[in-house]
Amino acid sequence: MKMKKYICYIFLATMLISQGCEKDSFLQDGSFSGDNNVTEAQLWANPDYARNFLNNVYATLSDRYNLDGDGGILASGSDEAVNSNSNGGINILNNGTWGPVRTFDDVYANMYAGIRKANMFIEKAPTSPFIVLDELLPANVAANQTYELQLARLVGQAYFLRAFFEFELLKRYGSFVIVDRTLTVNDELDKPRNTFDECVAQISKDCEDAITRLPLSPSEWRTTDRGRATGTAAMALKARLLLYAASPQYNSTNDITKWQAAADAAKRIMDTGKHGIYTSYPNIWLWNTAGAFNNEVIFATVANATNTIEQNNAPVSYDAANGRTNPTQEMVDAYEMKTTGKPISDATSGYSATAPYTNRDPRLGFSVLFNTASVQPVVAANKFKSKDVETFVGGKDGLGLNVNATKTGYYMRKYLSESASWAGTTTTIRRPWIFFRYAEVLLNYAEALNEAQGVVALTPILKALNDIRARGGVAMPALQTTNPAGNGYVAPTQIELRKRIHNERRVELAFEEHRFFDVRRWKEGETTFNGPVSGMRIVPVTATTFTYTRFTVESRSFTAKNYLYPISQNELNRATKLGQNTGY
């Protein structure tokens, strides 16, 4: 680990924070530094500096829209998508060259930097008599504003952030070195990793320490503070953690009590009544006009104003966008039929191979741009102009048109704003990266409850799934225990229900980084990620009719070692006791 480097890094970051927010030449304790240097004692004695130190812990979080500097997202490292840049760094996840000297999405150093900052805040904040915020909660009564409660809310945020950073290490590397205090150069820094169970216990404890200190949900914060951590955010993190811990990747004996613990953790959030399913699926990621997230969002990054998401992912005819994320045919096939609620593989579903996008789950159109789909970008004249996507061979967005054109016959639609523009008049739109949203909580609950209890718990399982499917603008047929008039779905066995839950998760959470890790925790990587991914070659017959031919886009490689990330050789050179993950 780069612990010595981290010490210097945090000291430098602290100095930069203090210099950036300095209001005058005098510190809160009355002393005058005479220059821009601030001592540690002065830092924690100044309310602006100390509070901004916590903001700097939040700054460790970053959105996931561009992992390689060229628009690559983790979906292209799974069977959800192909990256249109054949030379993109993300391709090492698929071609068998991923290893200690060729890493991707290596967050190891950054997460430890965040953990160190969180540790410093947890230790130092209680020593500062000036650190309390002048925060206003909706229930802004004197009892909420005592020094002790304000300090607790601040420290609770640091506990949540530390737990978040720890989980990011756990889900990638399988275990990590637990560091729950600020280390110095005098400490032993070359340590072996803790066990998986020890890491789970540590993260769980940090989540509980956060829950007991934080406002329950975003609505308890004033509007301007609603990006901060909450009790429900810590609950969501713990629910996801326990779901992973119960899954086959880590629960080889299928200990049912672990699945039940995961279900209970998700139900804990549901029982608060503080979150729900937002009415508009495409707009979940937009910062609303009231200056806050919608009720489905549990925790997210700041909502940055950007148009790079569109530049990187829109079809190539849209002002020379890069069209980076190309959904696979396997991803498209996962969307059911709107009219029957059945998978397209069901002969009675109503699916037509000659009209493959007709009457499909509306989430297909919200997430994927297919041939003849329409989006309305703002053009230079700042007016909306409808443009149909042409992914057919010879179309303006079609296969083989140029190096950036779709490799699969599809482009990603999710996250793109119809109001963004980047040629002529530039228009940026505020969007966060959402780490936790309520739909995932319901899916976590359904999956864990099915694994713990099976069809005995069919009613609450189906209710969780149907609450998602009933979202406004989606309104998919409810899954049922019977099959009236050819509608609904019969789920007489735990195995069949598991398949349906997994598919609902795949569709609802498409391109949100869940599929990449879900297939791993289900221990299905060798079959699901190891082999070809497909596209659709569309050839026009007339102006309005086409032929559709499935084809192999590329073959993928996934072996047993790829369930976990490799630890960078640079880290191993610094800390030999870490140990490499098996197979690398």
N, C-alpha and C positions, 0 to 999 in steps of 0.2 A: 504494500500500500504506500501511497505517496504521503504519509502522515506529516513528514517534515515539510514537504511542499505545501501541505494544507495549512500548517501553522502560519507560514509566510503569507499564503493566499488570503487567509481570513484577516490577518493584521492589515494587509494592504486594502482589502475590501472595506474594512472598518474605517480606515483613513479616508478612502474615497467617499464613503457615505457621509462622514462627518463634514468633509469639505463641501460636498454638494448641497447640504441642507443648512449650512451655517447662516444665521440671520444677522449676527453682528460679531464684534470682536471679543465679546465677553461670554464666558461660559456660565452655566447655571449656578455653579458653586462660587461665582464671583471672581474666579481667577482669570488672568489674561495670558494666553499662550504666547503672544507676540509674533506667531507665525501660524502656518497651517497645520502644525503637528498637534495632535490631540493624544493625551495619555489615556490609558485604559480607565483610570479612575475618573477622569473628566468625561469620558464617553458615557459611562453608566450614571454619572451625576447630571447629565444634560438630557431633558426629556425628549427633545427633538432627535438627538443622536441615537439615544437608546431605542426609541420607537422605530426609527428608520432601520435599526439593525434587524428588527423583526421583519420589516418589509424586505430586507435583503435576503432573509431566509426564504421568503416566498419567491424571490427572484430566481431561485434554483429551479423552480417549475418552468417548463417551457411547452409550447404547443408542439404537436406532432405532425404538422402538415408538410414538413420539409425536412427529412432526416439526412439527406445527402447533399444538400445545397443545390439540388436540381429537381426538386419537387417529388422525390420518392417518398412514399408512405409505406408502413409496414404491411398493409394489405397485399402489396406486390411481392412480399416474401411468403405468401400463403396461396391457397388455391382460389382466393377471391379475385386476384388481378395479376396482370402482367405489366411491367414498366415498359413504356414505349422506347426508352433509351436502352438499347442493347448493351451499351457500355456502362450503364449506371451501376454504382457501387452496391445497390441493393441486390443485384443479381447473384452476389456471392452466397446469399442465403439459399439459393435454389440450385446452384450448379456444382456443389460439392467442394468448393474451395474455401469455405468458411473455416477459420481456424485462429490460433493464437496470434499469428502475424498478419492475418487478414480479417479484421474484426469489422462488425457493423453494429450500429446502435449500442456502442460500448459506453454505458453510463456509469461505469464503476467509479471513476475518479470524481465525477460531478456529484453523484449521490453521497459519497463520503464527505465532500465539501459541504453539502447541505446538512448532513448529520452533525458535522462539527459546529456549524453555525447554530443549529438548533440546540446542541448541548451547551454552548456558551450562553445562549439566551436563557435557558432553563436555570443555569447556575448563577448567572450574574443579575438577572432581572430582579430577584428578591432583595438584592443588596442596594437597589436604587430607590431612594425615597421620592424621586421625581418622575418615575417612568409611567405612572398611570395615565391613561388616555382620557381626554375630555369627551369620551364617546357617549352618544345618545342612543339608547335602546328605545324601541317603541313604548315599552313599559318603563319609562324613564322616571322611576321613583327613587327616593333616596337610598332605599335598601339595595338597589342595583349598583349604586355609584360609590360604595365604600372602597377604600384603598384595596382591601383584601380581595373583593370580587373583581375589581378591574385588573388587578395583578393576576388573579387566577385565569381570567379570560385571555390575557396575553400569553401566559405560560402554557395554557391549554392549546393554543394555536401552535406553539413550538412542539409540544408533544405529538400533535396530529401530523405535523410536517415531518418530524423524525420518523414516525411510523410509516408515512407515505414513502419516504426515501428508502427505508429498510425493505418495504415490500417490493419496490422496484428492483432492488438487488436480488431478493429472494426468487421472484418469478423468472428472472433471467439466469441466475447462476446456481440456483438450488439451495444455497446457504451463503452465509457471509460472516465476517468477524463482527460480533456485537461490540459496539463502542457506545457506551451510555454515559460517558463523561468526557470532558475536554482533555485530550492527551497532550503531553509536553514532550520535548526532545529527550527528557530523562526517562520516559516510559519505554517499555519493551514494545516495539512497533511491528516486529515480525512475528505475527501470531497465526495459528491455524484457524480455519473457519469453525464456527460453532455448528452443531448439528441442525438439521432441518427443524426438528421439534423445538429445540431451544430458540431458534429464530422465530418460529410461530408464537411461542410464549412471550417473547420480547415484544413483538409487534402488537399482540393482543393486549398486553399490559399498557403499552403506550396509547393504544386506542382508548382503553378504559380511563386512563389518566386524563386524556383529552375530553372524553364525554362528561366526566364529572365537573369539568371547569368551564365548558363552552356553552354559549347559547344553543338551544336545542336545534334550531333550523335557521335558514337565511332570513326568515321573516322576523326573527328576534333582533337582528341587526338593523340599524338604520340603513336606508337604501344605499348610501355611498359606501357602506362597509360589507355589502352582501357578497363580495367575492372571498370573504374571510372564512376560515374553517368554522365548522359547526359540529354539534353533537351528531346530527344525522350523517355528516360527512365521515366522521370517525366510525359510526356504525356501519356505513356502506363499505368502508375499507375493511373492517373486521369481517363483514359478511363475505366479501370476495376472498379474503385471506383464508377463511375457514372452508369455503367452497373448494379452493385449490388444494388445501390440506386433506380434504376428504376424497379427492379425485384419484383415479387409478395411478397417476404418475407418482403420487406420494403416499397412497393408501393401498398398498399391494394386497393386504389381507381383507380389503373391503370392510373395514370396521364401520358398522352401521351407525354407531354413536357419533362418529365424526360427521356423517351426512346429516344427522339430526341436529347437531350443534350448528351446522351451516344454515339449515332451514330456520332454526330458532333465531339466529343472528339476523337473517333477512326479515323475518316476521317482526322483529323488534322495531325496525324502521317503519314497516307497514302500519304497525299499531300506533305510531305517533300521530298519524293523520296529517303530517306536515307536507307531504309531497303527493303528486298525482301524475296522471298521464296528460301531457299537453295536447291540446286539440289539433295542432297543425304539425305533422311530422316534418315537413321541409323546413319549418321555421324554428325548430328546437334550438338550433345553433346561432340564432340571431339575437343580438342584444336588443331588448324591446324598447319602445318609446318612453317608458317610465324610467329607463336607465337601470334596469336590473334584469337578471335572468328569469326565465319562466319557472313555474312551479315544479317542472320535471327535473330541472337541473339541481343536483345535490352539491357538486363541487366541480369547479372548472378553473382554467387559467383566466387571466384578465382578458377582456374582449378587445383585442388589438384591431385597429382599423387597417384593412389590407385589401389588396386586389391580386396578390401573388397566388392565392389559392386558385383563382380563375386563370391567371396567366399560365400556371403550371399544368392545369388539368382540363381546361375547356377544349372542345374540338379545334383542330388546327385551322379551320376556316374562320374562327373567331379572332380576328386581329392577330393572326399568327401565334396563337396560343400553342403550348407544348404538348397537350394531350397526354400527359404522363401516365395516368392511372387507367388502365384498360381492363374492365371487368372480364372475367372468363365466362365461357359458356356454362361451366359448372355452377358459377355463382348465379347466372341468369336462370338456370334450370331449377334452382331452389325455390323460386317464387311460385306459389300455388295459383290456382284459378280463382278468380274473384267470384264467379257465379256459383261454384260448387264448394269452394274451400278445400279442394282436393289437390294432391301433388300431380304434376303433369304426367308423371309416370303411370298414374291410374287411368286405365282405359275408359273409365266413366267420368273423367274429370271435365271433359269438354274442350280439351286442348286440341288445337289444329296446327300441324306442322307447316301449313301454308300461310297461316296467320299467327305466328308464334307469340306476338306481343299483345294480342287482343284478349280482353277480359282477364287480364292477369292481376294479381295482388297489386294494388296501387303503389305499394312501396317499391316495386320494380321501377316504375316511372319516376319516383322521387329519388332513387338512388343510382339509376343507370340511364345513360343516354343511348338509345338504340336507334336504328334506322327509322327516319321520318319523325322522330321525336322533336319537339320544338322547345327552344328556350328563347328568352327575350332579353338580351343584354342591352345596357345603355350604350348608345353609339355617340359619336362626336357631337352631334346636334343635341345631345341630352334628351333624346326621345326614344321610346321603346320601339324596337323593330323585331318582328318575328323572323326567325331563321330556322328552317328545318335542318336537322342533322342528316347528312348524307354519308352513311358508312358503307354503302354499296360499292362494289368495285367500279372505279371511275368517278365516284362521287367526290364532292369537294372535301369530305372528311374521310374518304374511303381507304381501304386496305392498300398499302404500298404506295400511297400518294407521295409521301416524302418520308424522311427519316423519323419524323415525330408522329406521323399518322398512326392511328390505332393498329395494334397488332392482333386484335381479337374481333374487331367489328363493333366494339363498344367503347364508350367513354364514361368516366364516372360523373354522375350528376350530384351526388350528395355533397353537402357543404358549399356548393357554388351559389352565389347570389346573382339574381337577375339584374341587380342594380349596380354591380361593379363594372368598371370599364378601365382600360389602360392605354387606349390609343385615342389621340385627340383630347377630349375632355377626360380627365382622370377622376374616377370615383372610387373611393375605398369604403369598405363596409366593416363594421365592428363585429367580430366573431371570436368566441373563445374556443379552446379545445376542451371538451367536456370529459372529465375523468370519471365521474359517477353521475348516472341519471336513474330515475325511478324505474324505468322499464327494465333495466338490468337487474334491479333488486327483485322485481317480480319473477324474472327468468331464473335468477339464482334460487329463489324460494321454490319455484316449481321443480327445478332439477333436483335440488337437495331433498325435497320432500318425497319425490318419486323414488329416489334411491334409498331413502330411509324407510319408507312405509309402503311404496308401491301403490297399486290401485285401490287399496283401502282408503287412501287419501285423495281419491280421484276428484272429488268435488272441489276442494280448495285448490288443487293443482290446475284444474281447468278454469276456475275463476281467475287465477293469476294470469294465465295465458289469454283468456278472453278479454280481460281488461285492456290488454295491449292491442289485441286484434280489433277491438271496438273503437279505437281512436278515431276521432273525426277525420274524414277524408280517406280513411283506410277501410273501416267497417267490413272487415273480413267475416265470413260466416263463423259463428261460434262453434268451437269444438264441443262435441257432445258425446254422451255415453251410448246413445243410440243413433240410428241413421234414418231419420224420418225423411220421406220423399227424396231419397238419394242425396240429402244434404248432411253436413256435419261429418263426424269422424268416429269410428268405433275404435276404442283403445282398450281391448280386453286384457292386455298383458303389460307388465312393467316394461318389457323390452320395446314393444311397439310405442308406448307412451314416451319412452326415452328418445326414440328416433324423432318423434314429433316435436318434443321439447328442444332437442338439439337443432332441428331445422328452423324452428321459430326463433331461436337465438341467433342463428346464422343470418336470417333475413332482417330481423329487427335491428341488429347491431352491426350490420354490414359496414366494412371499411373503418371500424372504430377500434381496431387492434385486438378485439376479443378473439376472433377466429384463429389468429396466429398462435395465441396461447391456449385456447380451448382445445384444439386438436392435440396439442402437446399434453395437457393435463388429462385428457381422455386416453392417452397412450395409443393414438391412432395415426401417428405421423408416418410410419412406414408404409401404410396403405393409402392414406389420404393425400399426403404431400409428396410421395415418392412415385413419380410417373408423369405422364403427359397432362398438360392443361390444354383446353380447347377454345376455339373461337368459332365464329359463324361467317362464312363467305356468302355474301349476298350479291346476287347478279340480277340486274333489271331485265325483265321480259318486255314489259310495256312501261308507260310512265307511272303506273300505279301498282304493278304486280312484279313480284320478284321470286327467284328461287333461293332456297336456303340450304347450304351444305356445311355441315360440321367439319372442322379440320383441326389437326393438332398444331398448336402454336409453338410449343417447346416442351421438352422433357425435363422433369425436375428430379433432383436427387435428395433423399432424406434417409439418413441412417440413424442408428440408436443414439449416437453421440449428440445428434442435433436436437434432442429434447431440451438440452440446456445450452446456454451460450458458452463459448470458450472464454477463459480468463486470459486477457491480453498478456503476451509474453513480457511486455514492459512491466506489468504489475508483478509478475512472477519473478522477474529479475530483481525487483526491489524487496519482495517479501516471499522468500522461498517456501515458507511454511503454509502458504495459502493452499497449495495443491491444485493441480489442473483437473477439470472435469473429465470424466472417463471418456476415452476415445480420441481426445485431441492431442 
